[in-house]
Amino acid sequence: MGPVANVLLIEDDAALGRQLVEHLKREGHEPVWWTRGRKPSEAELAGVALLVLDLMLPDVDGLDVLKHVREISDVPVLVLSARQDSHDKVHALKLGADDYVTKPFWPDELLERVRARLRRPSLERGSTLRSGPLEIDTEARQARVSGQRLELTRVELDLLTALVRKAGKPLSRAWLLANVLDPDREATERTLDVHVSRLRKKLGDPTLIETVWGAGYRLRGDST
């Protein structure tokens, strides 16, 4: 049985919600189930290790809930949706979802996604972010690898932080260009590649940051 974790489930389908709560409890989790869409407060998210969020909700749409959550918290979010359109999936991921499961699905599949997400490192806002040999103090804006402090530029630190936040998952070049590089300066894929190359050298292990062909970059999965 996995470790106990508070899972917030926001799902309006009564039958599916009951089934998911039952399976999560069997896994040793402590789920809280909301049947209507609403925007959680920071206090309500404080003890949550994972948010499982349906997109089609009464009162407040799931995408609006997701957008609000990302403004106040870095809690991992696993999206459930009956929407098959790839545009909806891309939109949810751009808003900050960590995973996306399309209905219908087998409960075992969802539980495996939950296990995988909870195995990954989590970020406590305004504190220390860790993944494998990497440690980032997000308040002091300092990074260390295997205990050794790294001398990084602003862009290099922001790039490393973004990769650690999504350890094991690829970040697209387009997202990195829009969210990490300085928009007031020349931001091209070539510039991004140069920053990644320099960061790899400073880390001392160029394999920590993997190139995902056709996608972008990710922090090596076995570093989590």
C-alpha positions as CSV (number, residue, x, y, z in Angstrom):
1,M,0.0,0.0,0.0
2,G,1.3,3.4,-0.9
3,P,1.8,6.3,1.5
4,V,-1.3,8.2,2.8
5,A,-1.9,11.3,0.8
6,N,-4.7,13.8,0.8
7,V,-6.3,13.7,-2.6
8,L,-8.9,16.4,-3.6
9,L,-11.3,15.0,-6.2
10,I,-13.6,17.4,-8.0
11,E,-16.0,15.3,-10.0
12,D,-19.8,15.8,-10.5
13,D,-20.5,12.3,-11.8
14,A,-21.9,10.6,-8.7
15,A,-21.2,7.0,-9.8
16,L,-17.7,7.7,-11.0
17,G,-16.9,9.8,-7.9
18,R,-18.0,7.1,-5.5
19,Q,-15.9,4.5,-7.5
20,L,-12.8,6.7,-7.4
21,V,-13.1,7.5,-3.7
22,E,-13.4,3.8,-2.9
23,H,-10.4,2.9,-5.0
24,L,-8.3,5.7,-3.5
25,K,-9.2,4.7,0.0
26,R,-8.1,1.1,-0.8
27,E,-4.8,2.5,-1.8
28,G,-4.4,4.2,1.6
29,H,-5.2,7.7,0.5
30,E,-7.5,10.1,2.2
31,P,-9.7,11.6,-0.6
32,V,-11.9,14.6,-0.2
33,W,-14.7,14.7,-2.8
34,W,-16.4,17.8,-4.2
35,T,-19.3,17.3,-6.6
36,R,-19.5,20.9,-7.9
37,G,-16.9,23.2,-9.4
38,R,-15.5,25.9,-7.1
39,K,-12.2,27.7,-6.6
40,P,-10.4,26.2,-3.5
41,S,-8.6,28.6,-1.2
42,E,-4.9,28.3,-0.2
43,A,-6.0,26.9,3.1
44,E,-8.1,24.1,1.5
45,L,-5.1,23.2,-0.7
46,A,-2.5,23.3,2.1
47,G,-2.7,19.6,2.9
48,V,-3.5,18.3,-0.6
49,A,-0.9,16.2,-2.3
50,L,-2.8,15.8,-5.6
51,L,-5.9,17.4,-7.2
52,V,-7.9,15.2,-9.5
53,L,-10.1,17.5,-11.5
54,D,-12.9,17.0,-14.0
55,L,-13.2,19.7,-16.6
56,M,-17.0,19.6,-17.2
57,L,-18.4,20.8,-13.9
58,P,-21.5,22.7,-12.7
59,D,-21.1,26.2,-11.3
60,V,-17.4,26.7,-12.2
61,D,-15.8,25.2,-15.3
62,G,-12.8,22.9,-14.6
63,L,-10.4,25.0,-16.7
64,D,-11.3,28.1,-14.6
65,V,-10.7,26.0,-11.4
66,L,-7.3,24.9,-12.8
67,K,-6.3,28.4,-13.7
68,H,-7.2,29.6,-10.2
69,V,-5.3,26.8,-8.6
70,R,-2.2,27.6,-10.6
71,E,-2.3,31.2,-9.4
72,I,-2.1,30.1,-5.7
73,S,-0.5,26.7,-5.6
74,D,1.9,24.2,-7.2
75,V,-0.1,21.2,-6.1
76,P,0.0,18.5,-8.9
77,V,-3.2,18.4,-11.0
78,L,-4.5,15.3,-12.8
79,V,-7.3,16.3,-15.2
80,L,-10.2,14.1,-16.1
81,S,-12.2,14.9,-19.2
82,A,-14.7,13.4,-21.6
83,R,-13.4,15.9,-24.2
84,Q,-11.5,14.0,-26.9
85,D,-10.3,17.2,-28.7
86,S,-6.5,17.5,-28.5
87,H,-7.0,21.3,-28.3
88,D,-8.6,20.9,-24.9
89,K,-5.7,18.7,-23.7
90,V,-3.1,21.2,-24.9
91,H,-5.1,24.0,-23.2
92,A,-5.2,22.2,-19.9
93,L,-1.5,21.4,-20.0
94,K,-0.7,25.0,-20.8
95,L,-2.7,26.1,-17.9
96,G,-0.6,23.9,-15.6
97,A,-2.1,20.4,-15.5
98,D,0.4,17.7,-14.8
99,D,-1.5,14.9,-16.5
100,Y,-4.6,14.4,-18.6
101,V,-6.9,11.3,-18.6
102,T,-9.7,10.9,-21.2
103,K,-12.9,9.3,-20.2
104,P,-13.9,6.5,-20.2
105,F,-10.9,4.9,-18.4
106,W,-10.2,2.0,-16.2
107,P,-9.8,2.8,-12.5
108,D,-6.6,0.9,-12.4
109,E,-5.2,3.2,-15.1
110,L,-6.1,6.3,-13.0
111,L,-4.6,4.8,-9.9
112,E,-1.3,4.2,-11.7
113,R,-1.3,7.8,-12.9
114,V,-1.9,8.8,-9.2
115,R,1.0,6.7,-8.0
116,A,3.3,8.0,-10.7
117,R,2.4,11.7,-9.9
118,L,2.9,11.2,-6.2
119,R,6.3,9.6,-6.7
120,R,7.5,12.8,-8.4
121,P,9.0,15.6,-6.4
122,S,6.6,18.3,-5.2
123,L,7.2,22.0,-4.8
124,E,6.4,23.8,-1.7
125,R,5.8,27.4,-2.7
126,G,8.4,29.8,-1.4
127,S,10.6,27.0,0.0
128,T,13.1,24.4,-1.3
129,L,12.6,22.4,-4.4
130,R,14.5,19.1,-4.7
131,S,14.9,16.4,-7.4
132,G,17.7,13.9,-7.3
133,P,21.1,15.7,-6.7
134,L,19.4,19.1,-7.4
135,E,18.2,21.5,-4.7
136,I,16.8,25.0,-5.4
137,D,16.0,27.6,-2.8
138,T,13.2,29.4,-4.5
139,E,13.3,32.4,-2.1
140,A,17.0,32.9,-2.1
141,R,17.2,32.0,-5.8
142,Q,20.1,29.7,-5.2
143,A,20.7,26.2,-6.7
144,R,23.0,23.4,-5.6
145,V,24.0,20.1,-7.2
146,S,25.2,17.4,-4.9
147,G,25.6,20.1,-2.2
148,Q,27.7,22.3,-4.4
149,R,26.4,25.8,-5.1
150,L,25.9,26.7,-8.8
151,E,26.7,30.1,-10.2
152,L,23.8,30.5,-12.6
153,T,22.5,33.4,-14.6
154,R,18.8,34.5,-14.1
155,V,17.8,32.6,-17.3
156,E,19.7,29.5,-16.3
157,L,18.2,29.4,-12.8
158,D,14.7,30.0,-14.2
159,L,15.3,27.2,-16.8
160,L,16.5,24.8,-14.2
161,T,13.6,25.6,-11.9
162,A,11.1,25.0,-14.6
163,L,12.6,21.6,-15.4
164,V,12.7,20.5,-11.8
165,R,9.1,21.6,-11.3
166,K,8.1,19.1,-14.1
167,A,10.8,16.5,-13.4
168,G,10.5,13.6,-15.8
169,K,8.1,15.4,-18.1
170,P,9.2,17.3,-21.3
171,L,8.8,21.0,-21.6
172,S,8.3,22.3,-25.1
173,R,10.7,24.8,-26.6
174,A,7.7,27.1,-27.3
175,W,6.7,27.0,-23.6
176,L,10.2,27.7,-22.4
177,L,10.6,30.6,-24.9
178,A,7.4,32.2,-23.7
179,N,7.9,31.6,-20.0
180,V,11.6,31.5,-19.2
181,L,13.6,33.6,-21.7
182,D,13.4,37.4,-21.5
183,P,10.7,38.5,-23.9
184,D,12.4,41.9,-24.2
185,R,15.4,40.3,-25.7
186,E,15.9,38.0,-28.7
187,A,14.2,34.8,-27.7
188,T,14.8,32.1,-30.3
189,E,15.2,28.3,-30.2
190,R,18.9,28.7,-30.9
191,T,19.2,31.0,-27.9
192,L,17.4,28.5,-25.8
193,D,19.7,25.7,-26.9
194,V,22.7,27.8,-26.0
195,H,21.3,28.3,-22.4
196,V,20.6,24.6,-22.1
197,S,24.2,23.8,-23.2
198,R,25.7,26.2,-20.7
199,L,23.5,24.8,-17.9
200,R,24.5,21.3,-18.7
201,K,28.1,22.2,-18.4
202,K,27.6,23.9,-15.0
203,L,25.6,20.9,-13.7
204,G,28.7,18.7,-14.4
205,D,26.5,16.0,-15.8
206,P,25.1,16.8,-19.3
207,T,22.7,13.8,-19.1
208,L,20.7,15.3,-16.3
209,I,18.8,17.4,-18.9
210,E,17.6,15.3,-21.8
211,T,16.7,16.4,-25.2
212,V,13.2,15.1,-26.2
213,W,13.3,15.2,-30.0
214,G,10.3,17.0,-31.4
215,A,9.2,18.0,-27.9
216,G,11.8,20.0,-26.0
217,Y,13.7,19.3,-22.8
218,R,13.2,17.4,-19.6
219,L,15.0,16.7,-16.4
220,R,16.2,13.1,-16.5
221,G,13.5,10.7,-15.1
222,D,15.8,8.7,-12.8
223,S,16.9,11.9,-11.1
224,T,13.5,12.1,-9.3
